[in-house]
Amino acid sequence: MSLLISVLVTFLVVVLVLYLVNRLPMDGRTKQIVQVIVIIIGVLSLLRYLALF
């Protein structure tokens, strides 16, 4: 059960950070780079919770 909660919390944090990045007044290219970095960090943390990485 705690694994499911951890995965859900991680997913919600990634979605929230992506939303906040979209709200920032930045250049389009910079915003895209930050979004890719956030997604990579989110995927790596999900893999860690699933014990695949």
Backbone as CSV, one residue per row, in Angstrom:
resi,resn,N_x,N_y,N_z,CA_x,CA_y,CA_z,C_x,C_y,C_z
1,MET,0.821,-1.195,0.000,0.000,0.000,0.000,0.866,1.262,0.000
2,SER,1.966,1.240,0.737,2.824,2.426,0.780,3.509,2.662,-0.564
3,LEU,3.745,1.592,-1.318,4.329,1.741,-2.647,3.383,2.521,-3.548
4,LEU,2.109,2.192,-3.492,1.111,2.889,-4.305,1.021,4.359,-3.915
5,ILE,1.061,4.640,-2.641,1.002,6.027,-2.167,2.249,6.787,-2.621
6,SER,3.399,6.164,-2.538,4.644,6.809,-2.967,4.620,7.120,-4.460
7,VAL,4.120,6.191,-5.246,4.039,6.408,-6.693,3.062,7.537,-6.997
8,LEU,1.924,7.554,-6.336,0.937,8.608,-6.566,1.461,9.977,-6.154
9,VAL,2.137,10.044,-5.023,2.693,11.319,-4.565,3.756,11.812,-5.539
10,THR,4.610,10.915,-6.011,5.629,11.298,-6.979,4.994,11.815,-8.265
11,PHE,3.979,11.124,-8.751,3.287,11.551,-9.963,2.649,12.921,-9.776
12,LEU,2.006,13.140,-8.636,1.370,14.431,-8.378,2.395,15.560,-8.269
13,VAL,3.534,15.292,-7.661,4.580,16.308,-7.545,5.129,16.667,-8.924
14,VAL,5.336,15.663,-9.776,5.832,15.933,-11.126,4.828,16.774,-11.905
15,VAL,3.551,16.428,-11.810,2.516,17.195,-12.513,2.457,18.623,-11.986
16,LEU,2.549,18.795,-10.677,2.511,20.132,-10.085,3.710,20.965,-10.527
17,VAL,4.891,20.380,-10.532,6.084,21.116,-10.948,5.989,21.490,-12.430
18,LEU,5.485,20.574,-13.265,5.315,20.899,-14.684,4.319,22.039,-14.866
19,TYR,3.256,22.046,-14.088,2.279,23.128,-14.157,2.918,24.463,-13.757
20,LEU,3.692,24.443,-12.682,4.335,25.671,-12.216,5.381,26.164,-13.214
21,VAL,6.085,25.249,-13.871,7.065,25.651,-14.883,6.352,26.335,-16.049
22,ASN,5.194,25.828,-16.424,4.442,26.447,-17.516,3.977,27.852,-17.159
23,ARG,3.783,28.128,-15.889,3.317,29.440,-15.450,4.442,30.470,-15.378
24,LEU,5.697,30.027,-15.373,6.821,30.950,-15.262,7.038,31.702,-16.573
25,PRO,7.389,32.975,-16.467,7.671,33.743,-17.692,9.106,33.499,-18.181
26,MET,9.287,32.388,-18.890,10.609,32.040,-19.410,10.530,31.884,-20.921
27,ASP,11.706,31.837,-21.535,11.809,31.569,-22.965,11.297,30.152,-23.245
28,GLY,10.728,29.938,-24.418,10.146,28.649,-24.762,11.136,27.504,-24.733
29,ARG,12.352,27.766,-25.236,13.378,26.715,-25.267,13.817,26.348,-23.850
30,THR,13.999,27.337,-22.998,14.390,27.096,-21.607,13.292,26.332,-20.868
31,LYS,12.062,26.705,-21.107,10.931,26.038,-20.466,10.867,24.568,-20.885
32,GLN,11.144,24.300,-22.154,11.124,22.934,-22.651,12.235,22.100,-22.014
33,ILE,13.410,22.689,-21.859,14.532,21.980,-21.227,14.199,21.656,-19.775
34,VAL,13.620,22.599,-19.050,13.248,22.367,-17.653,12.183,21.278,-17.567
35,GLN,11.226,21.272,-18.481,10.184,20.242,-18.472,10.782,18.849,-18.693
36,VAL,11.731,18.745,-19.622,12.367,17.452,-19.878,13.139,16.984,-18.648
37,ILE,13.837,17.894,-17.987,14.589,17.535,-16.783,13.645,17.053,-15.684
38,VAL,12.521,17.741,-15.495,11.551,17.346,-14.467,10.977,15.968,-14.785
39,ILE,10.676,15.708,-16.044,10.123,14.403,-16.427,11.151,13.297,-16.206
40,ILE,12.408,13.552,-16.539,13.452,12.545,-16.323,13.619,12.245,-14.844
41,ILE,13.633,13.275,-14.015,13.756,13.061,-12.570,12.549,12.293,-12.047
42,GLY,11.362,12.617,-12.539,10.159,11.901,-12.113,10.184,10.438,-12.501
43,VAL,10.612,10.144,-13.733,10.682,8.752,-14.175,11.722,7.989,-13.369
44,LEU,12.868,8.604,-13.103,13.898,7.930,-12.307,13.421,7.641,-10.885
45,SER,12.688,8.573,-10.298,12.192,8.324,-8.946,11.105,7.248,-8.944
46,LEU,10.273,7.205,-9.989,9.286,6.128,-10.074,9.964,4.776,-10.253
47,LEU,11.009,4.730,-11.059,11.752,3.479,-11.217,12.402,3.056,-9.913
48,ARG,12.858,4.022,-9.144,13.461,3.688,-7.845,12.421,3.101,-6.895
49,TYR,11.207,3.678,-6.896,10.155,3.146,-6.041,9.726,1.762,-6.467
50,LEU,9.779,1.480,-7.743,9.392,0.155,-8.244,10.559,-0.824,-8.199
51,ALA,11.700,-0.396,-7.672,12.891,-1.231,-7.494,13.419,-1.755,-8.819
52,LEU,13.313,-0.947,-9.861,13.870,-1.320,-11.151,15.179,-0.612,-11.423
53,PHE,15.500,0.387,-10.609,16.705,1.169,-10.824,17.328,1.508,-9.508
